[in-house]
């Protein structure tokens, strides 16, 4: 499979997507991009529209309005060759239960012209420990590892990963993160949906916060945090201290707070980590839910959870 490394256009471009299930509006002007060689995290509550957006991007659903381009093509009309360049990690279902894990993975690899080395993927994800086990007898974490392997085995140019580390112990979670980072380094566009903020902070180059079928915030993890905190109109001055000896951190923080106070500024020291991002997400969700709805006859009627989004990740 030839990867177009000289193509710098985004792997995924959704522009003003709209899609309704009857009176329920699942996508309401959603616009986002996912770049090649980067990990893009889609964040939001269940029912926000993430699964519907991905279903449009993979050609499973046709939007009512707007446009979506995947690797330069309309996924609804794409060829089998084009679809082979897109990997999808299936969550809780869709795996042939009568086959063993290794049988299914080797079959998946055989469908592609230049798959990854099956044995290397198996060893890296620890699938060899349950390779002969029938899929229906695998634990949740084992099924996740197999689903991830199947999604990436064909060297996709774009891959959608749904909760890729769910149910995994810390050592396997670390391996999965390494694998995802490695995919991005080789040029794959990774679109990640997860509720685990540690995964987002550890992996994501870009974040898209989705609610009620539209994007509320977009940028790097730190961009999203800083932009939210500066929404009151005050300027945020951001700096990063590197190479700090842990023993001097308390004294450094005291000096920084004193310097800020002399300029009438309030200093908030943060790592930009998972807890900070989760706080921002909760704030954004609260603000969105507090917005007054228009009358039921107005254009915003139907902002409720779409049936297929109830189990959205």
Residue pairs with C-beta under 8 A, 6 or more apart in sequence:
1 84
1 85
1 112
1 113
1 114
1 154
1 155
3 155
3 157
3 187
4 157
5 187
7 36
7 72
8 36
9 36
9 72
10 33
10 34
10 35
10 36
10 189
11 34
11 35
11 36
11 70
11 71
11 157
11 158
11 189
12 32
12 33
12 34
12 40
12 57
12 68
12 69
12 70
12 158
12 189
12 191
13 33
13 67
13 68
13 69
14 30
14 31
14 32
14 33
14 53
14 56
14 57
14 66
14 67
14 68
15 31
15 66
15 67
15 68
16 29
16 30
16 31
16 65
16 66
16 67
17 27
17 29
17 30
17 31
17 53
17 56
17 63
17 65
17 66
17 67
17 68
18 25
18 27
18 28
18 29
18 30
18 63
18 64
18 65
18 66
18 213
19 25
19 26
19 27
19 52
19 56
19 61
19 63
19 64
19 65
19 213
20 26
20 64
20 302
21 306
21 307
21 308
23 301
23 302
24 302
24 304
24 305
24 306
24 307
25 212
25 213
25 302
25 303
25 306
26 49
26 52
26 213
26 306
26 308
26 309
27 49
27 52
27 53
27 56
27 63
27 66
27 213
27 214
28 49
28 212
28 213
28 214
28 300
28 303
29 66
29 213
29 214
30 49
30 53
30 66
30 210
30 213
30 214
30 215
31 66
31 214
31 215
32 40
32 42
32 53
32 208
32 215
32 218
33 40
34 40
34 158
34 189
34 190
34 191
34 206
35 189
35 205
35 206
36 157
36 187
36 188
36 189
37 184
37 185
37 186
37 187
37 188
37 189
38 184
38 189
38 190
38 205
38 206
39 180
39 181
39 184
39 190
39 192
39 203
39 204
39 205
39 206
40 189
40 190
40 191
40 192
40 204
40 205
40 206
40 207
40 208
41 192
41 193
41 194
41 199
41 200
41 203
41 204
41 206
41 207
41 208
42 50
42 53
42 54
42 191
42 192
42 193
42 208
42 210
43 193
43 194
43 200
43 207
43 208
43 209
43 210
43 281
44 50
44 209
44 210
44 211
44 281
44 285
45 211
45 285
46 305
46 309
46 310
46 311
46 312
46 313
47 305
47 306
47 309
47 310
47 312
48 210
48 211
48 212
48 213
48 309
48 312
49 210
49 211
49 212
49 213
49 214
49 306
49 309
49 312
50 193
50 210
50 309
50 312
50 313
51 193
51 308
51 309
51 311
51 312
51 313
52 61
52 213
52 306
52 308
52 309
52 312
53 210
54 160
54 191
54 193
55 61
55 308
56 62
56 63
56 68
56 75
57 68
57 70
57 75
57 160
57 191
58 70
58 75
58 86
58 88
58 160
59 70
59 75
59 76
59 78
59 83
62 76
67 74
68 74
68 75
70 78
70 82
70 86
70 158
71 82
71 85
71 86
71 157
71 158
73 79
73 82
75 82
75 83
75 86
84 111
84 112
84 154
85 156
85 157
85 158
86 156
86 157
86 158
86 159
86 160
87 151
87 152
87 153
87 154
87 156
87 158
87 159
87 160
88 151
88 159
88 160
89 147
89 148
89 150
89 151
89 159
89 160
89 161
89 162
89 164
90 147
90 150
90 151
90 162
91 147
91 162
91 163
91 313
92 143
95 104
95 135
95 143
95 146
95 147
95 150
96 104
96 135
97 134
97 135
97 136
98 134
98 135
98 136
99 107
99 134
99 135
100 131
100 132
100 133
100 134
100 135
101 127
101 130
101 131
101 132
101 133
101 135
101 138
101 142
101 146
102 122
102 127
102 131
102 132
104 135
104 146
104 150
105 118
105 121
105 122
105 127
105 146
105 149
105 150
105 153
106 118
108 115
108 149
108 150
108 153
108 154
109 115
109 116
109 118
109 153
109 154
111 154
112 153
112 154
112 155
114 155
115 153
115 154
115 155
116 152
116 153
116 154
116 155
118 153
121 127
121 149
121 152
121 153
122 128
122 131
122 149
124 175
124 178
124 179
125 145
125 148
125 149
125 172
125 175
125 176
125 179
126 145
126 172
126 175
127 142
127 145
127 146
127 149
130 138
130 142
133 142
135 143
135 146
138 146
139 167
140 166
140 167
141 166
141 167
141 168
141 169
141 172
144 163
144 164
144 165
144 166
144 167
144 168
145 168
145 172
145 176
148 161
148 164
148 176
148 179
151 159
151 160
151 161
152 159
152 179
152 183
152 188
155 188
156 188
157 187
157 188
157 189
158 188
158 189
158 191
159 183
159 188
159 189
159 190
159 191
160 191
160 193
161 180
161 190
161 191
161 192
161 193
162 193
162 194
162 313
163 193
163 194
163 195
163 196
163 313
164 176
164 180
164 192
164 194
164 199
165 172
165 173
165 176
165 177
165 194
165 196
165 199
166 194
166 196
168 176
173 199
177 199
177 202
177 203
180 190
180 192
180 203
181 203
183 190
184 190
184 205
190 203
192 199
192 200
192 203
192 204
193 313
194 200
194 313
195 313
197 273
197 274
197 275
197 277
197 278
197 281
198 274
200 207
200 221
200 274
200 277
201 221
201 272
201 273
201 274
201 277
204 220
204 221
205 220
206 218
206 219
206 220
207 217
207 218
207 219
207 220
207 221
207 223
207 224
207 277
208 215
208 217
208 218
209 215
209 216
209 217
209 218
209 224
209 281
209 284
210 216
211 284
211 285
211 288
212 288
212 303
213 303
216 284
216 288
217 224
217 227
217 228
217 280
217 284
218 224
219 227
221 272
221 277
222 238
222 272
224 277
224 280
225 270
225 272
225 276
225 277
225 280
226 236
226 238
228 280
228 283
228 284
229 236
229 268
229 280
230 236
237 265
241 252
244 252
253 269
256 267
256 269
257 267
257 269
260 266
260 267
261 267
270 276
293 300
293 301
293 303
294 300
294 301
295 301
